[in-house]
Amino acid sequence: MENDWKKIKTYTNAIQAEIVKQMLEENGIPAVALNKQDSSYLFGKIELYVSEGSIEVAERLIEESEGGF
């Protein structure tokens, strides 16, 4: 991951994080989900990153889509 990527959201649900990541990518915003959950007990966080130039658009898209979560 390059240096200009910034964390924009943190999730505890891996499926929700992947859905949001895919939604961003479908809208032309490359995104990375960094899973920091323990593999045995599934506690921890999943962090969603986008490039610094895409933060505003990504945050707007996430805000618009979160009505369904």
Phi and psi in degrees as GROMACS dihedral restraints (atoms count N, CA, C in turn):
[ dihedral_restraints ]
;  ai    aj    ak    al  type     phi  dphi    fc
    3     4     5     6     1   -76.2    20    10
    4     5     6     7     1   167.6    20    10
    6     7     8     9     1   -70.5    20    10
    7     8     9    10     1   -20.0    20    10
    9    10    11    12     1   -91.2    20    10
   10    11    12    13     1    13.4    20    10
   12    13    14    15     1   -87.8    20    10
   13    14    15    16     1   137.8    20    10
   15    16    17    18     1  -127.0    20    10
   16    17    18    19     1   144.7    20    10
   18    19    20    21     1   -74.4    20    10
   19    20    21    22     1   127.8    20    10
   21    22    23    24     1  -114.2    20    10
   22    23    24    25     1   -17.0    20    10
   24    25    26    27     1  -158.5    20    10
   25    26    27    28     1   150.0    20    10
   27    28    29    30     1  -125.5    20    10
   28    29    30    31     1   136.1    20    10
   30    31    32    33     1  -125.5    20    10
   31    32    33    34     1   157.9    20    10
   33    34    35    36     1  -108.8    20    10
   34    35    36    37     1   -12.1    20    10
   36    37    38    39     1  -105.9    20    10
   37    38    39    40     1   113.9    20    10
   39    40    41    42     1   -63.9    20    10
   40    41    42    43     1   -35.4    20    10
   42    43    44    45     1   -66.7    20    10
   43    44    45    46     1   -44.3    20    10
   45    46    47    48     1   -61.6    20    10
   46    47    48    49     1   -43.0    20    10
   48    49    50    51     1   -61.4    20    10
   49    50    51    52     1   -41.6    20    10
   51    52    53    54     1   -68.3    20    10
   52    53    54    55     1   -37.4    20    10
   54    55    56    57     1   -62.4    20    10
   55    56    57    58     1   -45.1    20    10
   57    58    59    60     1   -66.0    20    10
   58    59    60    61     1   -42.0    20    10
   60    61    62    63     1   -58.0    20    10
   61    62    63    64     1   -47.1    20    10
   63    64    65    66     1   -64.3    20    10
   64    65    66    67     1   -39.0    20    10
   66    67    68    69     1   -61.8    20    10
   67    68    69    70     1   -43.2    20    10
   69    70    71    72     1   -62.3    20    10
   70    71    72    73     1   -44.9    20    10
   72    73    74    75     1   -65.1    20    10
   73    74    75    76     1   -35.4    20    10
   75    76    77    78     1   -65.6    20    10
   76    77    78    79     1   -23.2    20    10
   78    79    80    81     1   -97.7    20    10
   79    80    81    82     1    15.7    20    10
   81    82    83    84     1    82.0    20    10
   82    83    84    85     1    17.0    20    10
   84    85    86    87     1  -111.7    20    10
   85    86    87    88     1   107.8    20    10
   87    88    89    90     1   -61.0    20    10
   88    89    90    91     1   135.5    20    10
   90    91    92    93     1  -139.4    20    10
   91    92    93    94     1   153.3    20    10
   93    94    95    96     1  -130.1    20    10
   94    95    96    97     1   130.7    20    10
   96    97    98    99     1  -103.9    20    10
   97    98    99   100     1   118.2    20    10
   99   100   101   102     1  -102.0    20    10
  100   101   102   103     1   108.7    20    10
  102   103   104   105     1   -86.6    20    10
  103   104   105   106     1   113.9    20    10
  105   106   107   108     1  -109.9    20    10
  106   107   108   109     1    22.3    20    10
  108   109   110   111     1   -80.6    20    10
  109   110   111   112     1   147.4    20    10
  111   112   113   114     1   -68.2    20    10
  112   113   114   115     1   131.0    20    10
  114   115   116   117     1   -72.0    20    10
  115   116   117   118     1   -22.3    20    10
  117   118   119   120     1   -86.7    20    10
  118   119   120   121     1   -42.0    20    10
  120   121   122   123     1  -113.3    20    10
  121   122   123   124     1    -4.9    20    10
  123   124   125   126     1    54.9    20    10
  124   125   126   127     1    39.3    20    10
  126   127   128   129     1  -105.4    20    10
  127   128   129   130     1   153.1    20    10
  129   130   131   132     1   123.1    20    10
  130   131   132   133     1  -167.0    20    10
  132   133   134   135     1  -125.6    20    10
  133   134   135   136     1   156.2    20    10
  135   136   137   138     1  -115.7    20    10
  136   137   138   139     1   121.7    20    10
  138   139   140   141     1  -101.7    20    10
  139   140   141   142     1   135.4    20    10
  141   142   143   144     1  -106.7    20    10
  142   143   144   145     1   126.2    20    10
  144   145   146   147     1  -118.9    20    10
  145   146   147   148     1   144.3    20    10
  147   148   149   150     1  -136.3    20    10
  148   149   150   151     1   165.1    20    10
  150   151   152   153     1   -68.8    20    10
  151   152   153   154     1   152.4    20    10
  153   154   155   156     1   -56.5    20    10
  154   155   156   157     1   -35.7    20    10
  156   157   158   159     1   -72.6    20    10
  157   158   159   160     1   -12.4    20    10
  159   160   161   162     1  -106.0    20    10
  160   161   162   163     1     1.9    20    10
  162   163   164   165     1   -59.0    20    10
  163   164   165   166     1   -49.1    20    10
  165   166   167   168     1   -61.8    20    10
  166   167   168   169     1   -46.6    20    10
  168   169   170   171     1   -65.3    20    10
  169   170   171   172     1   -42.9    20    10
  171   172   173   174     1   -62.3    20    10
  172   173   174   175     1   -44.9    20    10
  174   175   176   177     1   -63.0    20    10
  175   176   177   178     1   -38.1    20    10
  177   178   179   180     1   -65.8    20    10
  178   179   180   181     1   -44.7    20    10
  180   181   182   183     1   -62.3    20    10
  181   182   183   184     1   -41.8    20    10
  183   184   185   186     1   -64.6    20    10
  184   185   186   187     1   -44.0    20    10
  186   187   188   189     1   -60.7    20    10
  187   188   189   190     1   -42.9    20    10
  189   190   191   192     1   -65.8    20    10
  190   191   192   193     1   -35.3    20    10
  192   193   194   195     1   -85.1    20    10
  193   194   195   196     1   -18.5    20    10
  195   196   197   198     1   -71.5    20    10
  196   197   198   199     1    -6.1    20    10
  198   199   200   201     1   -61.6    20    10
  199   200   201   202     1   -24.0    20    10
  201   202   203   204     1   -89.7    20    10
  202   203   204   205     1    -4.0    20    10
